Amino acid sequence: MSDKRIDKRMKRSASRLYAVQALFQMEASGQTLDAVIREFLDHRFGAVYEGDEMIDGDVDHFRLVVENAVNFQAKIDQMTDRALVAKWSIARIDPTLRAVFRGAGAELTQTDTPPKVVIVEYMDVVRAFFPDGKEMNFVNAVLDHMAREAQPEAF
């Protein structure tokens, strides 16, 4: 694989992580869509924290995921609810995981990204936030259910 393709893949992966952070931040702070996108593009992409430079993300992909997660949130949340066990709604889920499900749901329902890629990528995002890994099986099962509902022809 060429360096250019690897760089594009890394930027796209970073944009997913940033999208989940942005969706979490919007829910936690009440920031508007435009305000959070502007903050991330101006201050997060490529920023330096404690001597480590953050990777630049794919700006277009970041914007697409965040905007679609917000614009199609009701549809995505309903799909997530159907993937959860009975009597366990999305409102009861950890807010970071809600942001993961919304970002992944936006990609599953509004892009042509293959479902298996979406699942692997968002599992990596979960691993970044929950390094002990105890959420992994739960998240994988929910994402798999969402993917099968959103794109049954891919399975």
Helices and strands as residue ranges (DSSP letters): H 3-29, H 33-39, I 40-44, E 48-49, E 52-53, H 59-71, H 73-83, G 90-92, H 95-110, H 115-129, H 136-150, G 152-154
